[in-house]
Amino acid sequence: MQPKVERQADQSLPQAGVSALQAIGQRFPMPAMFAKFLIVGGIAYLINQLALFLLYDSPVFWFLPAKDTEFLGDPDVRLLISSILAVEVSIIFQFNSHERWTFRGRSRKGPGIVRFLKFNLTSAVSPIIVVVTVNTLTPIFDISPYVSNTIGILIGFIWNWGFNTLLIWPRQQVTPAEGPQ
């Protein structure tokens, strides 16, 4: 009789966890596509931060200008180059992830390279927001470039969601099925 009681307890634990998740999902509904967008964005954020670290703080890219090297009025050209490249690396990841997973069911017009260029162009505001935020907050307020990068990414997130869902992968138009003739 004892093994039966243990078995019942073991079965109720996963059910309790599932029930809790379902309750949260019902209380705070989130469309699957938006959840995927958040997951891709979160991973892209980590990729961006890693790329920024590798380009700016690590010795891996020794050929880049030294930190605090002034160029055309920019107080730290290495930070500028690093933040631009980190953003582009994350954009490449995001496009591939959205194309293959997030917006897989949405319409795709034109060749993939055209959609990628379109994605880059429509996303141009977001990287500009990120690069300007990093290169403004870091020297002016003496904030870590990683914190500044996070702030810029959060601001750019709103812009990206709007453009991705409206222009790059628009909602498919559903036409009512015709009845039998």
MIMIDO-293285 format. One record per residue: residue in one letter; z, x negated, y negated of N, C-alpha, C, O in turn. Coordinates in steps of 0.001 Angstrom, whole numbers, padded with zeros to 6 digits, always signed. Last residue first. Layout:
<migus>
aZXYZXYZXYZXY;...
</migus>
This chain:
<migus>
q-053684+020847-024330-054790+021616-024876-055395+022516-023852-056345+023240-024150;p-050242+020165-024971-051364+020298-024041-052444+021203-024619-052159+022187-025300;g-049483+018597-028185-049215+019477-027051-050421+019571-026144-051506+019111-026499;e-049027+015295-029288-049837+016527-029296-049535+017300-028033-049357+016730-026957;a-046088+013952-030596-047029+014047-029475-047778+015378-029545-047203+016429-029829;p-045884+012805-033918-045478+013767-032897-046545+013858-031822-047743+013842-032105;t-045733+009326-034488-046470+010581-034681-046065+011531-033578-045915+011121-032427;v-043903+006979-036100-043965+007775-034884-044684+009073-035209-044280+009817-036102;q-044474+003839-037281-044588+005250-037602-044770+006020-036304-045676+005742-035518;q-042086+001274-036994-043315+001890-036508-043306+003367-036862-042287+004049-036760;r-040852-000572-039706-040595+000450-038692-041922+001069-038275-042775+001352-039115;p-042061-003950-040132-041768-002588-040586-041550-001639-039408-042001-001879-038287;w-041451-006927-040337-041450-006104-039134-041110-004662-039526-039995-004202-039280;i-041908-007592-043084-042370-008439-041988-042489-007640-040691-043525-007682-040028;l-040955-005434-044819-042258-006080-044963-042754-006829-043728-043925-006701-043368;l-038468-004241-044083-039471-003478-044820-040862-004103-044792-041856-003379-044746;t-036882-006026-042709-037052-004688-042152-038136-003879-042859-038666-002928-042286;n-037046-008320-044327-037448-008361-042923-037724-006974-042376-038701-006773-041654;f-036055-007465-046836-037445-007881-046690-037905-007900-045238-039043-007530-044948;g-033331-006768-046159-034253-005846-046816-035707-006223-046599-036512-005375-046213;w-032347-009156-045057-032359-007915-044272-033359-006928-044871-034145-006323-044143;n-032574-011014-047217-033347-011161-045985-033448-009861-045197-034526-009508-044721;w-030682-010070-049115-032102-010146-049453-032949-010181-048181-033937-009454-048078;i-028357-010477-047657-028720-009130-048109-030206-009070-048427-030896-008124-048047;f-028354-013292-047340-028408-012394-046193-028887-010994-046584-029730-010408-045904;g-027886-014582-049759-029257-014484-049273-029424-013534-048096-030519-013020-047870;i-025099-014472-049804-025871-013771-050838-027304-013555-050362-027868-012476-050539;l-024527-016077-047584-024064-014685-047624-024835-013867-048671-025175-012708-048436;i-025642-018510-048414-026178-017824-047231-025753-016356-047231-026559-015484-046904;g-023986-019199-050564-025408-018951-050773-026035-018186-049624-026871-017309-049842;i-021561-019575-049172-021661-018568-050233-023123-018199-050477-023457-017019-050584;t-022273-021741-047511-021846-020461-046939-021970-019335-047960-022442-018249-047625;n-022754-023722-049414-023831-023296-048533-023510-021927-047930-024380-021059-047851;s-020187-024060-050412-021253-023575-051301-022419-023027-050490-023000-021998-050834;v-019023-025124-048107-018524-023854-048653-019588-023238-049566-019854-022038-049497;y-020511-027449-047907-020509-026506-046788-019984-025134-047218-020459-024106-046736;p-020003-028934-050168-021353-028385-050003-021422-027361-048869-022299-026498-048872;s-016916-028078-051759-017596-028711-050625-018999-028117-050486-019170-026912-050669;i-016875-028037-055291-016679-027332-054025-017431-028103-052952-018468-028709-053222;d-016910-028646-058012-016396-029618-057048-016001-028947-055735-014957-029238-055151;f-018252-027065-059716-016899-026631-059372-016230-027556-058359-015119-027286-057902;i-020606-028635-060038-019924-028035-061193-018468-027706-060878-017566-028018-061655;p-021521-029546-057491-021157-030493-058554-020340-029879-059687-019465-030544-060241;t-021465-026998-055925-020897-028268-055452-020565-029218-056609-019421-029663-056705;l-022799-024963-057335-021353-024874-057102-020741-026214-056722-019630-026535-057145;t-025470-026011-057391-024762-025611-058605-023255-025646-058382-022521-026277-059143;n-026436-026540-054904-026602-027577-055918-025981-027222-057261-025968-028047-058174;v-025833-024151-053566-025271-025431-053113-025308-026465-054234-024331-027172-054475;t-027363-022305-055108-025906-022154-054972-025261-023474-054578-024263-023882-055172;v-029947-023279-054734-029380-023244-056088-027857-023138-056017-027147-023800-056774;v-030169-022917-051940-030308-024256-052526-029691-024302-053926-028991-025257-054264;v-029806-020086-051712-028939-021035-051007-028979-022410-051679-027932-022996-051956;i-031875-019072-053336-030481-018702-053607-029544-019727-052982-028602-020188-053626;i-034007-020152-051946-033782-020561-053335-032344-020245-053728-031677-021053-054375;p-033790-018787-049528-033547-020233-049572-033318-020748-050996-032530-021668-051214;s-034308-016126-050651-033055-016465-049986-032805-017975-049954-031714-018413-050316;v-036917-016289-051624-035812-016012-052544-034485-016421-051917-033633-017002-052589;a-038497-016680-049376-038371-017753-050371-037197-017533-051316-036559-018491-051754;s-039111-014790-047587-037756-015339-047500-037510-016395-048563-036413-016949-048638;t-041723-014400-048096-040803-013320-048475-039356-013772-048395-038482-013209-049054;l-042637-016914-047103-042831-016526-048503-041866-015436-048932-041259-015523-049999;n-041860-016837-044390-041403-017920-045262-041515-017530-046729-040600-017782-047514;f-043280-014558-043598-041824-014593-043468-041238-015665-044388-040245-015430-045076;k-045861-015508-044016-045393-014338-044770-043863-014288-044766-043235-014014-045789;l-045864-017504-042088-046049-017866-043502-045560-016737-044410-044926-016980-045437;f-045516-015867-039817-044542-016908-040143-044652-017312-041611-043639-017445-042297;r-047802-014286-039902-046497-013633-040039-045427-014660-040410-044538-014374-041212;v-049633-016337-039464-049702-015583-040724-048368-014874-040964-047861-014858-042085;i-048943-017101-036912-048818-018085-037998-048861-017404-039363-048202-017844-040304;g-049547-014756-035412-048174-015229-035571-047993-016201-036719-046990-016136-037430;p-052032-012588-036973-051604-013672-036081-050189-014147-036407-049698-013967-037521;g-051429-009032-037655-051944-010375-037933-051425-011400-036951-050497-011131-036188;k-048516-007177-037317-049887-007192-037821-050283-008623-038139-049549-009341-038818;r-046508-005614-035199-046835-006973-035641-048294-006981-036039-049187-006814-035209;s-043866-003208-035008-045282-003568-035111-045447-004977-035653-044643-005461-036451;r-040980-003763-032852-041652-003329-034081-043081-003829-034136-043463-004749-033412;g-039646-004842-030715-040273-003528-030557-041026-003034-031777-041652-001976-031726;r-038554-007229-031719-039545-007258-030648-040303-005946-030513-041499-005955-030219;f-036740-007966-033618-037753-006978-033988-038874-006905-032944-040009-006557-033268;t-035035-009730-032053-034524-008722-032974-035530-007601-033221-035208-006425-033052;w-036910-011331-030299-035751-010559-029868-035410-009420-030828-035490-008253-030444;r-039133-012694-031262-039012-012532-029820-037878-011601-029397-037869-011125-028262;e-038837-012597-034053-040128-012267-033454-039963-011922-031973-040576-010974-031482;h-036264-013551-034437-036598-012179-034830-037883-011723-034152-037987-010573-033726;s-036585-016163-033428-035620-015246-032825-035926-013792-033179-035855-012909-032324;n-038545-017251-035153-038776-017191-033708-037840-016199-033023-038265-015470-032126;f-037195-016962-037628-038475-016309-037385-038715-016164-035891-039052-015080-035415;q-034885-018572-037234-034778-017136-037477-036082-016418-037171-036074-015373-036521;f-035975-021184-036925-035198-020561-035852-035158-019040-036020-035372-018303-035057;i-037142-021444-039467-037982-021545-038261-037266-020895-037082-037876-020140-036323;i-034842-021279-041047-035895-020268-041181-036791-020278-039946-037155-019217-039439;s-033468-023609-040367-032887-022318-039991-033913-021186-040112-033852-020224-039345;v-035228-025477-041469-034938-025515-040033-034369-024168-039586-034753-023650-038537;e-035027-024761-044185-036300-024586-043472-036101-024619-041960-036749-023857-041241;v-032362-025457-044773-032795-024069-044905-034073-023844-044107-034193-022831-043417;a-032508-028215-044414-031609-027417-043565-031999-025947-043603-031969-025267-042576;l-034276-028951-046480-034669-029124-045079-033796-028295-044135-034299-027735-043161;i-032675-028289-048733-033999-027679-048544-034427-027773-047082-034890-026789-046507;s-030428-029919-048355-030259-028462-048358-031596-027752-048167-031649-026715-047506;s-031594-032493-048492-030894-032044-047287-030769-030528-047237-030982-029921-046188;i-032573-032591-051137-033486-032738-049993-032843-032166-048729-033491-031433-047982;l-030095-032250-052536-031231-031351-052746-032185-031395-051554-032562-030351-051021;l-028613-034430-051634-028129-033074-051380-029259-032064-051539-029363-031121-050754;r-030193-036489-052667-030015-036375-051209-029524-034982-050849-029973-034408-049856;v-029907-036181-055403-031195-035833-054807-031092-035729-053283-031830-034957-052670;d-027702-035317-057468-027616-035767-056080-028883-035343-055348-028927-034271-054743;p-028306-034498-060087-027266-035500-059891-027177-036036-058458-026623-037115-058251;d-031465-034273-061442-030646-033776-060335-029603-034843-060022-029965-035981-059722;g-033024-035574-063307-031930-034744-063793-031056-034158-062698-030001-033597-062995;l-034770-037063-061675-035268-035994-062554-034168-035031-062969-034365-033816-062980;f-032150-038075-059756-033612-038047-059800-034040-036839-060617-033700-035706-060274;e-029404-040045-058685-029971-039105-059659-031490-039232-059662-032043-040329-059583;t-027521-040126-055882-028687-040754-056494-029339-039735-057411-029777-038678-056958;d-025412-039134-054402-025227-039292-055845-026344-040091-056516-026145-040664-057587;k-026297-040834-051391-025606-039752-052094-025443-040132-053558-025349-041310-053900;a-029550-042396-051123-028094-042400-051020-027509-041201-051761-028148-040628-052644;p-032500-040894-049658-031778-041549-050765-030269-041448-050570-029779-040521-049925;l-033124-041465-046113-033029-040585-047287-032291-041315-048407-031537-042251-048142;f-032821-043190-044000-033927-043446-044922-033938-042509-046128-034691-042739-047074;w-030852-042284-042307-030525-043398-043201-031591-043630-044265-031302-044201-045316;f-030102-039975-040716-031252-040020-041625-030988-041057-042725-030914-040729-043909;v-027671-040608-039452-028888-040410-038668-030130-040546-039544-031107-041174-039136;p-025212-040749-040662-026114-041894-040858-027449-041747-040112-028271-042664-040138;s-024345-037593-042265-024403-038512-041124-025365-039670-041406-026224-039576-042283;d-024535-035961-044548-023336-036777-044324-023440-037780-043183-022671-038741-043151;y-027201-034818-044670-026459-035238-045861-025339-036239-045568-025210-037248-046261;l-028298-034262-042152-029147-034807-043211-028339-035416-044362-028751-036413-044955;l-026119-033280-040689-026904-034406-040177-027726-035074-041278-027835-036299-041328;f-025277-031147-042374-024392-032268-042066-025191-033496-041625-024974-034603-042119;l-027559-029531-042302-027069-030049-043581-026157-031258-043354-026256-032263-044058;a-027652-028927-039562-028750-029685-040176-028306-030288-041504-028638-031435-041802;l-025262-027455-039376-025434-028680-038596-026528-029552-039209-026358-030763-039358;q-025854-025310-041097-024721-026184-041395-024845-027517-040652-024572-028577-041216;n-028060-024200-039741-028192-024674-041122-027077-025661-041457-027329-026721-042031;i-026867-023462-037328-027964-024441-037324-028130-025046-038717-028318-026254-038858;l-025102-021535-038309-024577-022729-037638-025628-023845-037598-025315-025017-037806;y-026992-019701-039315-025990-020289-040204-025443-021585-039599-025333-022601-040284;a-028249-018954-036976-029022-019688-037985-028081-020362-038988-028353-021470-039451;i-026155-017522-035832-026616-018753-035177-027413-019606-036164-027273-020829-036189;g-026044-015427-037720-024873-016268-037450-025253-017590-036797-024737-018646-037163;g-028622-014324-037495-028178-014908-038758-026980-015826-038578-026903-016881-039207;v-028487-013360-034885-029473-014391-035228-029059-015088-036520-029140-016312-036620;i-026422-011474-035321-026250-012555-034346-027209-013699-034658-026808-014862-034694;l-027592-009762-037211-026365-010489-037538-026149-011671-036600-025738-012747-037036;f-029731-008780-035712-030005-009496-036954-028788-010335-037354-028933-011480-037784;k-028310-007416-033737-029126-008580-033366-029426-009440-034590-029383-010668-034522;a-027246-005414-035373-026344-006321-034657-027092-007583-034232-026567-008690-034352;f-029588-004147-036144-028780-004805-037169-027805-005784-036524-027561-006863-037064;m-030405-003146-033663-031263-004089-034372-030472-004847-035443-030665-006048-035627;a-028358-001350-033009-028555-002556-032199-029384-003596-032942-029101-004791-032861;p-026347-000085-035682-027587-000076-034911-027779-001414-034200-027411-002468-034718;m-023067+000681-035383-023953-000356-035890-025218-000313-035042-025162-000485-033825;p-020228+002679-036195-021523+002541-035525-022391+001468-036206-022436+001367-037432;f-017173+002696-035890-017993+001882-036782-019366+001676-036145-019638+000602-035609;r-016389+004502-033927-015752+004557-035239-016572+003811-036300-016653+004237-037452;q-017891+003785-031745-018005+005144-032273-017427+005242-033675-017934+005990-034510;g-017068+001134-031364-018476+001444-031624-018677+002834-032192-019548+003038-033037;i-014382+001532-030758-014739+000797-031977-016171+001115-032369-016469+001338-033543;a-014721+002888-028350-014019+003541-029455-014348+002858-030775-014567+003521-031788;q-015991+000921-026832-016697+002172-027121-016044+002897-028291-016740+003461-029135;l-013932-000963-026709-015185-001302-027383-015979-000046-027741-016567+000040-028820;a-012077+000527-025227-011730+000061-026571-012988-000283-027358-013103+000061-028535;s-013465+000872-022843-013086+002037-023638-012757+001640-025077-013118+002340-026023;v-013609-001765-021974-014843-001044-022289-014539+000159-023164-015266+000438-024117;g-010881-002249-021541-011636-003056-022492-012911-002363-022936-013256-002369-024117;a-010335-000369-019573-009612-000296-020844-010359-001081-021917-010462-000639-023062;q-011981-001275-017550-012226+000044-018130-011532+000173-019483-012080+000754-020419;p-010783-003714-016869-012108-003700-017485-012421-002367-018148-013060-002334-019200;l-008223-002560-015975-008322-003516-017074-009716-003559-017674-009843-003450-018894;s-008606-000960-013747-008322-000308-015022-008438-001269-016205-008723-000837-017322;q-008987-002681-011622-010103-001860-012047-009852-001228-013414-010800-000986-014161;d-006439-003803-011338-007567-004669-011671-008743-003860-012192-009433-004302-013111;a-005011-001537-010574-004692-002179-011850-005852-003067-012294-006210-003089-013472;q-006145-001062-008083-006279-000065-009136-005996-000682-010496-006683-000373-011470;r-005343-003347-006737-006759-003091-006913-006989-002074-008030-007918-002214-008826;e-002606-003022-006652-003177-004134-007402-004651-003902-007689-005140-004230-008770;v-002479-000778-004994-001972-000671-006356-002563-001796-007216-002969-001567-008355;k-003472-001871-002611-004182-000773-003251-003761-000610-004705-004600-000333-005563;p-001579-003782-001868-002906-004216-002296-003681-003118-003004-004468-003404-003907;q+000634-001966-001211+000691-002864-002368-000698-003344-002797-000989-003322-003993;m+000000-000813+001184+000000+000000+000000+000000-000867-001262-000597-000492-002271;
</migus>
